[in-house]
């Protein structure tokens, strides 16, 4: 049976890291990159036609194998989302028919099973083959190195373990493809925040990785305990509008953003220059789709990130996976001289949008607006219900000052920023935790929808 490290050298030949990555791609033309993408796409398409999930969907759309000859033909292929995967699971329990594995499990190659967190519904099964799993790990190591990760760094990770992918993904990445020491703390439910700060101090953490929301929490705990930690870098999933506040909370340590989902692994990451997230286009073909029509958006427009993974030609090939995460492409030349396009990063979820009096409102926009105000702790949750015939949103925000003056100030600021009036409820620090579940979840809940279904 083949193991994880049997083809590590071959993986790094195909998907280099660090100086080898820069040497391979700096100055490469878009045409040369496209030729590489096309070779990899052909192998993925050949495999996908063998998978019942795709053969069924594409056949229903009137496609036959000869119809898709290049990446130019991607718009002919119907995109799919988590809802389609979950329909496959329901029709073919417990793992669906999207992975292409034989029914006889004794004939399976080595397989890694994880699930999504369930933030947007029932957890989805995630399946990886040995080689594609390691390529995902190598690409994340590339991203961390691009940001500035060094040999000898001590990395404190607050990504969760259990069935979710996060903590395992980071552990494998750092163990297999870097020379760093990992503190695998997990979420606040797995290791209390006070203990996490103690571990960071004891082992001299230099890099902190995780979701931005919980990193704010750890900064507050470290401050309360009077603990100094020699951090020099933060890498996680960060709302760019709140980055200055996060860096200030950690005494000016620079924070870097990257983006990915459980199915695909890392798709894009910032470099040390922090001028957009570089799409890993040697490994993915990325489109931005209009959330309502599914059409590719015009340059500069905001749309759902749609990923075709160019290395998954075994278990669970991924062709036109609509993440329903919003972003937009940045104009201009790549500042690192790479042939890769850049995106602005995560800008909200199209399925978490709430329409209030004709205006689209995203919880991420609420969070960014709240971060601009002094006197707020930074924790919040949006609660949506029906008010007569319309929708009503209440923003519950933690604040050090709970009076009417502060509430009116927050209300007016939100109206100016998002264009519509929402109800505001100010609560004491820590009071939103039971709603956001910040100590138990990798990604705290920011929208609670109480509208009847």
C-alpha positions, 0 to 999 in steps of 0.5 A, spaced: 500 500 500 502 506 498 503 511 503 503 519 504 511 520 502 512 515 497 511 521 491 513 527 495 519 529 490 514 528 484 509 533 488 514 538 489 517 537 482 509 539 479 507 544 485 514 547 487 514 551 494 519 557 496 525 559 491 523 553 487 516 556 486 519 563 484 524 560 479 518 556 476 513 562 475 516 569 476 516 571 469 512 566 466 507 568 460 499 567 461 500 563 455 505 558 458 501 558 464 494 556 460 498 550 456 500 547 463 493 548 465 490 545 459 494 539 460 492 538 467 485 539 465 484 534 460 486 529 465 481 531 470 476 531 465 477 524 462 477 522 470 470 526 471 466 522 465 467 516 469 464 518 475 456 517 476 455 524 479 458 528 473 456 523 468 449 524 470 449 531 471 452 533 464 448 528 460 442 531 463 445 538 460 446 534 453 453 534 454 457 528 451 465 527 452 467 530 445 463 537 447 469 539 452 475 540 449 479 546 453 478 550 459 474 555 454 468 550 454 468 551 462 461 555 461 458 549 457 458 545 464 453 546 469 456 548 476 455 545 482 454 546 489 454 543 496 447 542 495 448 538 489 453 534 493 448 533 499 443 531 494 448 525 492 449 523 499 441 523 500 440 519 494 446 514 495 448 514 502 452 515 506 458 518 501 454 519 495 456 518 488 460 524 487 467 521 489 468 515 483 470 510 488 467 503 487 462 500 491 466 494 493 470 498 499 475 492 499 477 495 492 478 502 495 485 505 494 487 509 501 482 514 502 482 520 507 475 522 510 473 529 513 467 533 513 465 540 513 463 544 519 456 544 518 456 552 518 451 552 513 447 546 514 448 538 515 456 537 514 458 534 508 463 528 507 470 530 504 474 525 500 481 525 498 486 521 495 493 520 497 496 524 492 491 530 491 491 530 499 499 531 499 498 536 493 493 540 497 498 540 503 504 542 499 500 548 496 498 551 503 506 550 505 507 554 498 502 560 501 505 560 508 512 561 505 510 566 500 507 570 506 514 569 510 514 563 514 521 561 516 525 554 518 524 554 525 518 558 526 513 555 532 506 555 529 500 556 534 494 553 530 487 554 533 484 550 527 479 545 530 480 537 529 475 532 530 471 530 523 473 537 520 478 538 515 482 544 518 486 542 524 488 536 520 490 540 514 494 545 517 498 539 521 499 535 515 502 541 511 507 543 517 509 536 518 510 534 511 512 540 507 516 545 512 521 545 518 517 548 523 514 546 530 507 546 531 502 547 537 496 544 535 491 547 540 485 547 536 479 551 538 477 554 544 472 548 546 478 543 545 483 547 549 481 553 553 483 560 551 487 561 557 491 555 556 492 557 549 495 563 551 499 559 556 502 554 551 504 560 546 508 563 551 511 557 554 513 554 547 515 561 544 510 561 538 512 566 533 506 564 528 499 564 529 494 561 524 486 560 524 480 564 523 480 571 525 474 572 529 478 567 534 484 570 534 481 577 536 479 573 542 486 570 544 489 577 543 484 579 549 485 573 553 493 575 553 492 582 554 488 580 560 493 576 563 499 580 561 502 575 557 507 577 552 508 573 546 514 573 541 509 573 535 512 576 528 506 573 523 499 572 523 496 567 517 489 566 517 482 568 514 481 575 515 476 580 514 481 585 510 476 591 513 478 589 520 485 587 519 488 593 522 484 592 529 487 585 529 494 587 528 493 592 533 490 587 538 497 583 537 501 589 538 502 591 530 504 583 528 502 583 521 497 579 519 496 575 512 490 572 509 489 566 505 482 563 502 480 556 501 474 551 502 474 544 505 473 541 498 479 544 494 484 546 499 487 553 499 485 557 492 489 563 493 494 567 498 497 573 500 504 574 499 509 579 503 507 585 499 499 584 501 497 586 495 491 581 493 491 574 494 494 570 488 490 565 485 494 558 485 492 558 478 497 552 476 493 548 480 486 551 479 482 554 474 478 559 477 471 563 475 467 568 478 460 567 477 454 572 478 450 569 484 443 570 480 444 568 473 451 563 474 454 567 468 461 569 468 462 576 471 465 582 467 472 584 469 472 587 476 465 585 478 463 581 484 461 574 484 461 567 487 468 563 486 467 557 482 473 552 482 476 547 477 481 543 481 487 541 476 490 536 480 484 531 482 484 526 477 483 520 482 478 521 488 472 526 487 474 530 481 472 537 482 470 541 476 466 548 477 464 547 484 461 554 486 463 555 493 458 561 494 463 565 497 464 572 494 470 575 491 472 580 486 478 580 481 483 585 482 486 589 476 493 590 474 499 586 473 501 581 479 506 585 483 511 579 484 511 578 477 507 571 477 502 569 471 497 568 476 491 573 477 489 576 484 483 576 488 480 581 493 479 575 498 473 573 502 467 578 501 461 574 504 457 568 502 451 569 497 447 564 501 448 569 507 445 575 504 439 578 507 435 583 503 432 589 507 428 594 503 431 592 497 438 592 499 443 586 499 446 586 506 451 581 508 454 579 515 461 581 513 459 588 511 456 589 518 462 586 522 467 591 518 462 597 519 462 595 527 470 594 527 470 602 525 467 604 532 471 605 538 467 602 544 465 596 541 469 589 543 468 586 536 464 580 537 457 581 534 451 576 531 446 578 526 439 575 527 434 575 522 426 574 523 420 577 519 417 583 521 410 583 518 411 582 511 418 584 511 425 582 513 428 585 520 435 584 522 437 585 529 445 586 530 447 584 537 454 587 538 458 587 545 460 593 547 464 596 553 458 602 554 451 600 554 447 606 554 442 609 549 447 614 546 452 609 544 446 605 541 444 610 537 451 612 535 452 604 532 445 605 529 447 611 525 453 608 523 450 602 520 445 605 516 451 610 513 455 604 511 450 599 509 444 604 507 439 601 511 436 601 518 437 595 522 435 594 530 441 594 534 442 591 541 448 592 545 450 587 550 456 586 555 463 583 553 462 575 552 454 575 551 454 574 544 458 567 545 452 563 546 449 565 539 456 565 535 459 559 539 466 562 538 469 557 543 466 551 540 466 553 532 472 554 527 468 559 524 463 563 529 456 564 527 454 571 524 447 570 522 442 566 525 436 566 521 429 565 525 425 566 519 419 561 518 421 556 512 
